[in-house]
Amino acid sequence: MLLQWGTWLNTNVKRATIIAPMRDPATETNRRSNNFGALRLLFAVLVILSHSPELVDGNRSREILTRIFGTLSFGEVGVDGFFLISGYLIAKSFQDSRSAKEYVIKRVLRIYPGYVVAYLLCIFALGPFVGGQITELSGVQVLKEIVTLHDPSMPGVFAGTPYPVLDGSMWTIAYEFRCYLLVLGAGLVAPLAGRQVLPLLAMAALTVSAIHPNPSIRLAGIFACGALYYLYRDCIWYNWSISLMAAVGLITLMFSARLAEAALAALGGYLLFWFAFNVNSPTLAKIGRTTDLSYGVYLYAWPVQKLLIWCNPNISPWLVFFGTTAIAGLLALGSWHLVEKPFLRLKPGTVRDKVDVPIRV
């Protein structure tokens, strides 16, 4: 598959020449009717759940998953889940794109509009209300942060509270976009490497990250694992027995600080895609198909949480969780209908592709 990607880029043809893969064990119907939307929304809510107690007093030890395993938090599981699904869907988007230009346009239209509006609301609406010194900001700084997908920075915000930043979750957005560019770059080296190299790169990234933690390497490794599940979809068999063994292995390795991340990428990835394709639920399959709230919930959850705590420092973490989920959900609904969806209509091939998956890629 990577060989075809490289041919697609090097010859600059309008449409990639695709060699039909073997029939996937999961039917094409199941792949179109999947649960990605439900999973992405769940991961966004898990990030809220993870952050709620820690943002109140800075004490992470109360975080539920951390108390159980002593390694990863629900927030890290949520982010890794996002990157696994993103790796799968972006690999599909790359293959479906007719040119490098079309691919890049689709990626920009998906990631930037929602981010830019959330960034500007944080800077100009929330920042001054929570003690931010907006007069110390420069237009150049704001523009630079927007172009690089940086989280909004303003001196003085949320003074005296743990993690005094406007939107601490936005830091992953830049890494997400870099992974999009990595997919583009992978096509250039594919004729020399072949798809056999990608598993080695993913393994190397997760190994290096385990020894010397680095968010760039860690998230790239997770993303690559997701892409592998797409590239090798013709020979991956999803069934109950393998899922049970993967679950046992994952639970066991989650107690290891060095192996938890790699286990989540490989074994957790298998469980994720098994659930996405093999759990047949019309209700779950509908989530995110016409209204995708997951990106908006992720963008707005942190500032809502910080604002609730700012207004009531003694608030219960559970009240923060439920209040944030509801409020961020409403903001995400507005973001989808007023910002994200209108820009997605500008994507090349929108009519041609329609909606094969519940997440707009």
Secondary structure by P-SEA (a helix, b strand, c coil): caaaaaaaaaaccccccccccccccccaaaaaacaaaaaaaaaaaaaaaaaccccccccccccccccccccccaaaaaaaaaaaaaaaaaaaaaaacccaaaaaaaaaaaccaaaaaaaaaaacccccccccccccccaaaaaaaaaacccccccccccccccccccccccaaaaaaaaaaaaaaaaaacccccccaaaaaaaaaaaaaaacccaaaaaaaaaaaaaaaaaacccccccaaaaaaaaaaaaaaccccccaaaaaaaaaaaaaaaaaccccccccccccccccaaaaaaacaaaaaaaaaaacccccaaaaaaaaaaaaaaaaaaaaaccaaaaaaaccccccccccccccc
